[in-house]
Amino acid sequence: MTQGAGQEPVVRTATLRDFRVPPYAQTPVPPQAQVAPPSPVPHPGNAVVGDEQPEGYTPTERDLPVIRRGDTVQVQTVAEPRPASDDGRGPLFVVGDVHGYLDELLAALGEQGLIDTDGNWAAGNARLWFLGDFTDRGPDGIGVIDLVMRLSAEAAAAGGYCKALMGNHELLLIGAKRFADTPVNSGAGTATFQAAWLLNGGQKTDMERLQDVHLQWMSRLDAVVEEDGHLLMHSDTTAYLDYGSTIEDVNDTITAILTRNDADECWDLFRKLTKRFAFRDEGGSQAVRELLTTYGGQRVVHGHSPIPYLLGEVGTEEGEDSSGPVINGPHVYADGLAIAMDGGVTMAGKLLVVQLPLHD
């Protein structure tokens, strides 16, 4: 993994108590995360061509509505165990967007046998990749980051690894902390990272608990990796192509941008990695093929866009419509070339932890 300059962050050994949802988070969705019902206008995150902004969208607006838990049916599934890879490496798992839902993450990791009842790494030489978006919208984003950092150390000691990719909400949190209310050129008027962070589910308790070690860890995350023929990335966009023609170039370029600490440059990176739906609808499979041809792999695996939105389905805030989306697992689409992993935990969906390859 590409690393930035400076010292490695110090990861302390913690107990499960450190990762429990605090009392303030006992309600399913914190008050500041609730928004009005979705508007009938086109979804504000629709994919764009080039630098053109989608109709009615700027990252300073809410990117996705939050729907109260209970609007959709929770379906728990346990994947059939599959053997490790032929080269002796452990089995490969990926995790979709967590968005601060620590309890749901602990439960999902436990179902797959990746952690024990005390929340410690229990998967030996297994390989675990998080696809980004650890914070915002949910109650305990910093608890999620602390857990991932701790599991990374424990997995390495056991001969496996636990790693993470850069999501757009990591960029948003970094920007809100570094630049706060500094005006940036948003492409749609003046904006600030602080305003965008709050509008997109930023939790004040996360900001209060955010430490330098968290910022250092997030700023060094890679954006793209290839594992066992799977091209892993956070966002369903081709904007990664703007940052290099190889995986190493993309990761080095993004790390350099964050190191330079320029507000406008960081905003442009955030804006591009907030684009979505590039693999959906007509031309979607060709967009995936462009990424695979450039970076390698046979399938793209991404988070970012909740599966209910990819399917054009969404429940209601009032909970009156019981016919909302039921998320059993990943969504395979774009002629079988793309796997969506955001089960929509912020809208009463499922936090997905899945072993690859999938059995289609």
C-alpha positions in Angstrom: 0.0 0.0 0.0 1.3 3.4 -0.9 2.3 5.4 2.2 2.8 9.1 2.7 5.8 10.7 4.4 6.2 10.7 8.1 5.9 8.3 10.9 3.5 5.3 10.9 0.5 5.9 13.2 0.6 4.2 16.6 -2.2 1.7 17.0 -3.0 0.9 20.6 -4.4 -2.4 21.8 -8.1 -1.9 22.7 -10.9 -3.9 24.1 -14.4 -4.4 22.7 -15.6 -1.7 25.2 -13.8 0.8 23.0 -16.0 -0.1 20.0 -19.5 -0.3 21.5 -22.0 2.3 20.4 -22.2 4.9 23.1 -25.5 5.8 24.9 -26.1 8.8 22.6 -26.3 6.4 19.7 -29.1 4.1 20.9 -31.7 5.6 18.6 -31.4 4.0 15.1 -30.6 7.2 13.3 -29.3 10.3 15.1 -31.5 13.4 14.8 -29.0 15.4 12.8 -28.8 12.6 10.2 -32.6 12.6 9.4 -33.7 14.6 6.4 -36.9 15.3 4.5 -38.4 12.6 2.2 -36.7 12.3 -1.2 -37.6 14.9 -3.7 -39.2 13.7 -7.0 -36.4 15.4 -9.0 -33.7 13.2 -10.5 -31.4 11.7 -7.9 -28.6 14.3 -7.2 -25.8 11.8 -7.5 -26.3 10.8 -11.1 -23.2 10.1 -13.1 -21.8 12.9 -15.2 -19.8 13.3 -18.3 -16.4 15.0 -18.0 -16.5 17.9 -15.6 -20.2 18.6 -16.2 -22.2 18.8 -13.0 -25.3 16.6 -12.9 -28.6 18.5 -12.9 -29.4 20.0 -9.5 -26.3 18.6 -7.8 -23.3 20.0 -6.0 -21.4 18.2 -3.2 -22.6 20.9 -0.8 -26.0 19.4 -1.1 -27.1 16.2 0.6 -25.9 13.3 -1.5 -28.4 10.7 -0.4 -31.4 10.8 1.9 -31.3 8.8 5.1 -34.3 6.5 5.7 -35.2 5.4 9.2 -34.5 1.8 10.1 -37.6 -0.5 9.9 -38.6 0.6 6.4 -37.1 -2.5 4.8 -36.8 -6.2 5.8 -33.5 -7.2 7.4 -32.3 -10.5 5.9 -29.3 -12.2 7.5 -27.2 -14.5 5.3 -24.1 -16.5 6.1 -21.9 -17.2 3.1 -20.9 -20.8 2.4 -17.2 -21.2 3.4 -14.9 -21.5 0.4 -11.2 -22.6 0.3 -8.3 -20.2 0.4 -6.6 -19.2 -2.8 -4.3 -21.7 -4.6 -1.2 -19.8 -3.8 -1.5 -20.3 0.0 -3.1 -16.9 0.8 -6.2 -16.9 3.0 -9.7 -16.3 1.7 -10.6 -12.8 0.4 -13.4 -10.8 2.0 -14.8 -7.3 1.2 -16.9 -4.9 3.3 -19.3 -2.3 1.9 -20.0 1.2 3.3 -20.2 1.2 7.1 -21.1 4.9 7.8 -20.7 4.7 11.5 -22.8 1.7 12.2 -20.4 0.0 14.5 -22.7 -2.6 16.0 -23.9 -3.7 12.6 -20.3 -4.1 11.5 -19.3 -6.2 14.5 -22.3 -8.4 13.9 -21.5 -8.9 10.2 -17.8 -9.6 10.8 -18.8 -12.1 13.5 -21.2 -13.9 11.1 -18.3 -14.5 8.7 -16.1 -15.7 11.5 -13.6 -12.8 11.0 -13.8 -11.7 14.6 -14.6 -13.5 17.9 -17.2 -12.6 20.5 -14.7 -10.2 22.1 -14.2 -8.3 18.8 -10.7 -9.6 18.1 -9.4 -10.9 14.8 -10.2 -14.6 14.5 -9.6 -15.3 10.8 -6.0 -16.3 10.7 -4.5 -15.6 7.3 -7.7 -14.3 5.8 -7.6 -11.1 3.7 -10.1 -8.4 4.5 -10.7 -5.2 2.5 -12.9 -2.3 3.5 -14.2 -0.3 0.5 -14.3 3.0 2.3 -16.9 5.4 3.9 -16.4 4.6 7.6 -18.0 7.8 9.0 -21.0 10.1 8.6 -24.7 9.5 8.8 -24.3 6.7 11.5 -23.6 7.1 15.2 -20.0 6.0 15.7 -17.6 6.6 12.8 -14.5 7.1 14.9 -15.3 3.8 16.7 -15.4 2.1 13.3 -12.0 3.6 12.3 -10.5 2.5 15.6 -11.8 -1.0 15.1 -10.4 -1.2 11.5 -7.0 0.1 12.7 -6.9 -2.4 15.5 -7.9 -5.3 13.3 -5.2 -4.4 10.8 -2.6 -4.9 13.5 -4.2 -8.1 14.8 -4.6 -9.6 11.3 -1.0 -8.9 10.4 0.2 -10.6 13.5 -1.9 -13.7 12.5 -0.5 -13.9 9.0 -3.4 -12.2 7.2 -4.4 -8.6 6.7 -7.1 -6.1 7.1 -6.8 -3.1 4.8 -9.0 -0.2 3.7 -9.6 2.0 0.7 -10.2 5.7 0.5 -13.9 6.7 0.2 -15.4 10.1 -0.6 -16.5 10.5 3.1 -12.9 10.0 4.2 -12.0 12.9 1.9 -14.9 14.9 3.3 -13.9 14.4 6.9 -10.3 15.2 6.2 -11.3 18.4 4.4 -13.7 19.5 7.1 -11.0 19.1 9.7 -8.2 20.7 7.7 -10.0 23.5 5.9 -13.2 24.0 7.9 -15.0 27.1 6.5 -12.2 28.0 4.0 -14.0 28.9 0.7 -13.3 26.6 -2.2 -14.3 26.7 -5.9 -17.0 24.1 -6.1 -17.8 24.5 -9.8 -21.2 25.6 -8.7 -20.4 28.7 -6.6 -18.5 29.1 -3.4 -18.6 26.1 -1.0 -16.8 24.9 2.1 -15.8 21.4 3.3 -17.5 22.1 6.7 -20.8 22.8 5.1 -20.6 19.8 2.8 -19.7 17.5 5.6 -22.6 18.6 7.7 -25.1 18.4 4.8 -23.8 14.9 4.0 -24.3 13.4 7.4 -21.3 14.7 9.4 -21.6 13.8 13.1 -20.3 16.4 15.5 -19.3 13.6 18.0 -17.0 12.2 15.3 -15.3 15.5 14.8 -14.9 15.9 18.6 -13.2 12.5 18.8 -11.1 12.8 15.6 -7.4 12.7 16.4 -4.2 13.2 14.4 -3.6 9.4 14.2 -7.0 9.0 12.4 -6.2 11.8 10.0 -2.8 10.3 9.2 -4.3 6.9 8.7 -7.1 8.1 6.4 -4.8 10.3 4.3 -2.5 7.3 3.5 -5.3 5.0 2.3 -5.1 3.7 -1.3 -7.9 4.4 -3.7 -7.7 1.4 -6.0 -6.3 -2.2 -5.6 -6.5 -5.5 -7.5 -7.0 -8.7 -5.6 -7.6 -12.1 -7.3 -9.0 -10.6 -10.4 -11.2 -8.1 -8.5 -10.6 -4.4 -9.1 -11.5 -2.9 -5.7 -12.5 0.8 -5.5 -15.0 2.9 -3.5 -16.9 4.8 -6.1 -18.7 3.6 -9.2 -17.1 6.2 -11.4 -14.5 6.4 -14.1 -13.0 9.5 -12.5 -10.1 7.4 -11.2 -8.7 7.5 -14.8 -8.0 11.2 -14.2 -5.3 10.3 -11.7 -3.2 7.8 -13.5 -2.9 5.0 -16.0 -1.8 2.4 -13.4 -3.0 1.5 -10.0 0.2 2.7 -8.5 0.0 6.0 -10.3 -3.6 6.6 -9.1 -2.7 5.9 -5.4 0.5 7.9 -5.5 -1.2 10.9 -7.2 -4.1 11.0 -4.6 -1.6 10.6 -1.7 0.4 13.5 -3.1 -2.7 15.7 -3.4 -3.6 15.2 0.2 0.0 15.8 1.2 0.1 19.2 -0.6 -2.9 20.2 1.5 -4.4 22.6 -1.0 -8.1 23.2 -0.3 -9.2 23.6 -4.0 -7.2 20.6 -5.1 -8.6 18.4 -2.3 -12.1 19.7 -3.1 -11.7 18.7 -6.8 -10.6 15.2 -5.7 -13.6 14.9 -3.4 -16.0 16.1 -6.1 -14.7 13.6 -8.6 -14.9 10.6 -6.2 -18.4 11.6 -5.2 -19.7 10.9 -8.8 -21.7 7.7 -9.1 -23.8 5.4 -11.3 -21.2 5.3 -14.2 -21.7 1.5 -14.5 -25.5 1.6 -14.6 -27.8 1.8 -17.6 -26.7 2.1 -21.2 -22.9 2.2 -21.6 -22.3 1.0 -18.1 -20.5 -2.2 -19.0 -18.3 -0.3 -21.4 -17.3 2.1 -18.6 -16.4 -0.9 -16.4 -14.3 -2.4 -19.3 -12.4 0.8 -19.6 -11.3 0.6 -16.0 -10.5 -3.1 -16.3 -8.5 -2.6 -19.4 -6.5 0.2 -17.8 -5.9 -1.2 -14.3 -6.4 -5.0 -14.7 -8.9 -7.5 -13.2 -12.0 -9.2 -14.4 -14.6 -7.5 -12.3 -15.0 -4.2 -10.5 -16.1 -4.3 -6.9 -17.3 -1.0 -5.4 -19.3 0.6 -2.7 -20.6 4.2 -2.6 -24.0 3.9 -4.4 -26.5 2.0 -2.2 -28.0 -1.0 -4.0 -31.6 0.2 -3.6 -30.7 3.3 -5.6 -28.9 1.3 -8.3 -32.1 -0.7 -8.6 -34.2 2.4 -8.7 -36.0 1.4 -5.5 -36.3 3.2 -2.1 -38.5 2.9 0.9 -40.3 5.8 2.6 -39.3 7.8 5.7 -42.7 7.2 7.2 -42.3 3.4 7.2 -45.8 2.9 5.7 -44.5 1.2 2.5 -43.4 -2.4 3.4 -42.5 -3.1 -0.2 -39.1 -1.3 0.0 -35.9 -3.0 -1.1 -34.8 -6.2 0.6 -31.0 -6.5 0.5 -29.8 -10.1 0.7 -26.3 -9.6 -0.7 -24.2 -7.8 -3.4 -25.7 -6.6 -6.6 -24.0 -8.0 -9.8 -24.7 -5.9 -12.9 -23.1 -4.2 -16.0 -23.2 -7.5 -17.9 -21.7 -9.3 -14.8 -18.7 -7.0 -14.7 -19.5 -5.0 -11.6 -20.4 -5.9 -8.1 -22.0 -3.3 -5.8 -21.4 -3.7 -2.1 -23.2 -0.8 -0.4 -26.3 -2.6 1.0 -27.7 0.7 2.3 -27.1 0.4 6.0 -28.1 4.0 6.4 -31.6 3.3 5.0 -32.4 0.1 6.9 -30.5 -2.1 4.4 -27.8 -4.6 5.2 -24.1 -4.0 6.0 -22.5 -6.4 3.6 -19.4 -8.5 4.4 -18.9 -10.9 1.6 -16.3 -13.5 0.5 -15.0 -13.4 -3.0 -15.3 -14.8 -5.6 -19.1 -14.8 -5.6 -21.0 -17.9 -6.6 -23.3 -16.4 -9.3 
